[in-house]
Amino acid sequence: WIQNTKPDSPLRVKVVGNGKNLGFSAAVNRAAEEPGPWSHLLLLNPDAWLASPVDAATLNALAKNEGISGLRVYDDQAKTRRQHSARKFPSMMASIANREGLLTRLWPNNPWTRRYLGADLNPDTAHSVDWVSGCALWVNRAHWERLKGFDESYFLYVEDVDLGQKAARARIPVRYEPLIDVIHEPRGSSKKAPWKADFHHHVGMWIYHVKWSGPLGWFLGPLVFVGIWARYLLRRL
């Protein structure tokens, strides 16, 4: 975490180290538990950086949303490719209509994929959404603690979707707020071991399904389980 008490004072940076790789969710939680007079937290991935000026007026505008805010995220420094960082909750249809799903590959502009990704949202306007990407996430600290942070069952990926579900049930607002631009290198932190990262992503899909799908999802559980791991094998091949 970073503290700057006066405009002309140097930044104070504290690094919180762990003895081993705890996974993304647990590591973020450990950092967020550090004591300090912070009313809000900004979660920023190690492969992401701020790409627009941040001043007191911007922070005050963000702080007006007492819940969770996702920022405007781009793949590239030229800001030509916007990431879909604010989405609908995944459904059974999203299994083939997600960003890299079969239907998306065969019919990239299909309405189900566009709905799930929030592709039709105006990127320059704030919106209420289901969940926002954890790569650049601003959150009221009191609500973060109320939600108990990220679920540490997720080692890598899907923890941000889960946070959105917890927020929805706690009636905590989740919004897309294009007040700060962020550059996020796609899978920049996982490119050295993509198969391992992809494995944890699919484990996260299964954990999310078991946790949030309800009776119908449990009934379809065996089919979903086979589908998730068939998808993983196809991707690796």
C-alpha positions in Angstrom: 0.0 0.0 0.0 1.1 3.6 -0.6 0.6 6.7 1.6 1.1 10.3 0.6 0.1 12.6 3.4 1.1 15.9 1.8 1.1 16.9 -1.9 4.9 17.6 -1.8 5.9 14.7 0.5 7.6 11.6 -0.8 5.6 8.4 -1.1 5.8 5.9 1.6 5.6 2.4 0.2 5.3 -0.8 2.2 5.8 -4.2 0.7 4.0 -7.1 2.4 5.9 -10.3 1.6 4.7 -13.9 2.1 6.8 -16.9 2.6 5.2 -18.7 -0.3 2.8 -18.2 -3.2 -0.6 -18.0 -1.4 -2.5 -17.3 -4.6 -3.9 -14.0 -5.8 -7.0 -13.9 -3.5 -5.1 -14.7 -0.3 -2.2 -12.3 -1.1 -4.6 -9.4 -1.8 -6.4 -10.2 1.5 -3.2 -10.2 3.5 -2.2 -6.8 2.1 -5.7 -5.3 2.7 -5.4 -6.5 6.4 -2.5 -4.2 7.0 -3.5 -1.5 9.5 -3.8 2.1 8.3 -6.2 5.0 8.1 -7.5 4.1 4.7 -11.2 4.6 3.8 -10.8 3.0 0.4 -8.6 0.4 -1.3 -7.3 0.3 -4.9 -6.5 -3.2 -6.1 -4.1 -3.0 -9.1 -2.6 -6.1 -10.7 1.2 -6.3 -11.1 0.7 -6.3 -14.9 -1.4 -3.2 -14.8 -0.7 0.5 -14.4 -2.5 3.8 -14.2 -2.6 5.6 -17.5 -4.4 8.9 -16.7 -3.8 11.6 -14.1 -5.2 11.0 -10.6 -5.9 14.0 -8.4 -8.0 14.7 -5.3 -11.1 15.5 -7.4 -10.9 12.1 -9.1 -10.5 10.2 -5.8 -13.3 12.2 -4.3 -15.6 11.3 -7.2 -14.7 7.6 -6.9 -15.3 7.7 -3.1 -18.9 8.9 -3.7 -19.7 5.3 -4.8 -19.8 3.6 -1.4 -19.4 0.2 -2.9 -17.2 -1.4 -5.5 -16.0 0.4 -8.7 -14.2 -0.9 -11.7 -12.1 1.4 -13.8 -11.7 1.8 -17.6 -9.2 -0.8 -18.8 -7.3 -1.1 -22.0 -5.0 -3.8 -23.5 -2.6 -1.4 -25.0 -0.9 1.9 -24.3 -2.4 3.5 -27.4 -5.9 2.8 -25.8 -7.2 1.2 -29.0 -8.4 -2.1 -27.4 -10.7 -1.7 -24.4 -11.0 -4.7 -22.1 -14.5 -5.8 -21.1 -13.9 -5.1 -17.4 -17.5 -4.8 -16.3 -19.9 -7.7 -17.1 -23.0 -9.7 -16.4 -22.8 -12.7 -14.1 -22.0 -15.8 -16.1 -24.8 -18.2 -17.0 -24.9 -21.6 -18.6 -25.0 -19.7 -21.9 -21.8 -17.9 -21.0 -20.0 -21.2 -21.1 -20.0 -21.1 -24.9 -20.6 -17.3 -25.3 -17.8 -16.0 -23.1 -14.8 -14.0 -24.4 -13.0 -17.1 -25.7 -16.0 -19.4 -26.0 -16.9 -21.6 -29.0 -19.9 -19.5 -30.1 -17.7 -16.3 -29.8 -15.1 -17.8 -32.1 -17.7 -18.9 -34.7 -19.9 -15.8 -34.4 -18.0 -13.0 -32.6 -20.8 -10.4 -32.6 -23.5 -12.7 -31.3 -26.0 -11.0 -28.8 -25.3 -13.5 -26.0 -21.6 -12.8 -25.9 -22.2 -9.0 -26.2 -24.6 -9.1 -23.3 -22.3 -11.1 -21.1 -19.2 -9.0 -21.8 -21.1 -5.7 -21.6 -19.9 -4.9 -25.1 -22.7 -2.4 -25.7 -22.1 -0.3 -22.6 -20.9 3.2 -23.3 -17.2 3.1 -22.1 -17.3 6.8 -21.2 -20.4 6.6 -19.0 -20.8 5.2 -15.5 -23.1 2.1 -15.2 -24.3 -0.2 -12.5 -23.1 -3.7 -13.4 -22.9 -7.2 -11.9 -19.2 -7.5 -11.4 -16.0 -5.7 -12.3 -12.5 -7.0 -13.1 -10.2 -7.3 -10.1 -7.2 -6.1 -12.2 -8.2 -2.5 -11.3 -10.8 -2.3 -8.6 -11.6 0.5 -6.2 -13.6 -0.5 -3.1 -14.8 1.1 0.1 -12.7 -0.5 2.8 -15.7 -1.0 5.2 -17.6 -2.9 2.6 -14.5 -4.9 1.7 -14.2 -6.0 5.3 -17.9 -6.7 5.5 -17.6 -9.0 2.4 -14.4 -10.5 4.0 -12.4 -9.7 0.9 -11.8 -12.2 -1.8 -12.8 -15.8 -1.3 -9.5 -17.6 -0.8 -10.8 -20.8 -2.4 -10.0 -19.1 -5.7 -6.2 -19.3 -6.2 -6.2 -17.3 -9.5 -9.1 -15.9 -11.5 -12.9 -15.8 -10.8 -12.5 -14.3 -7.4 -13.7 -10.9 -8.8 -16.9 -12.5 -10.1 -17.4 -14.1 -6.7 -17.0 -10.7 -5.0 -19.7 -9.3 -7.3 -22.1 -12.1 -6.2 -21.4 -11.4 -2.5 -21.9 -7.7 -3.1 -25.2 -8.3 -4.8 -26.5 -10.3 -1.9 -25.3 -7.7 0.6 -26.9 -4.9 -1.5 -23.6 -3.3 -2.0 -23.5 -1.3 -5.3 -21.1 -2.4 -8.0 -20.4 0.2 -10.7 -18.2 0.8 -13.8 -16.6 4.2 -13.3 -14.5 5.5 -16.2 -12.7 8.1 -14.1 -9.2 6.5 -14.3 -7.7 4.8 -17.3 -5.7 1.6 -16.7 -3.4 -0.4 -19.0 -3.6 -4.1 -18.3 -1.4 -6.5 -20.2 -3.6 -9.5 -21.0 -2.4 -12.4 -18.9 0.9 -10.5 -18.3 1.4 -12.2 -14.9 0.6 -15.7 -16.1 2.5 -15.9 -19.5 5.4 -17.8 -18.0 3.2 -20.7 -16.9 0.0 -20.4 -19.0 -1.1 -24.0 -18.5 -0.9 -23.6 -14.8 -2.8 -20.3 -14.8 -5.4 -21.8 -17.1 -5.8 -24.8 -14.8 -6.5 -22.5 -11.8 -9.0 -20.6 -14.0 -11.0 -23.7 -14.7 -10.8 -24.8 -11.0 -12.2 -21.4 -10.2 -15.1 -21.9 -12.7 -16.0 -25.1 -10.9 -15.8 -23.6 -7.4 -18.0 -20.7 -8.6 -20.6 -23.1 -10.1 -20.8 -25.2 -6.9 -21.1 -22.1 -4.8 -23.6 -20.0 -6.7 -25.6 -22.2 -9.2 -28.4 -23.3 -6.9 -30.4 -26.5 -7.1 -30.6 -26.6 -10.9 -26.9 -26.1 -11.2 -26.3 -28.9 -8.7 -28.5 -31.2 -10.7 -26.4 -30.3 -13.8 -23.2 -30.5 -11.9 -21.7 -33.6 -13.6 -22.4 -32.2 -17.0 -20.9 -28.9 -16.1 -17.8 -30.6 -14.5 -17.2 -32.6 -17.7 -17.7 -29.4 -19.8 -15.2 -27.4 -17.8 -12.5 -29.9 -18.0 -13.2 -30.8 -21.7 -12.8 -27.0 -22.4 -9.4 -27.0 -20.5 -8.1 -30.0 -22.4 -9.2 -28.5 -25.8 -7.5 -25.2 -24.9 -4.3 -26.9 -24.0 -4.3 -29.0 -27.2 
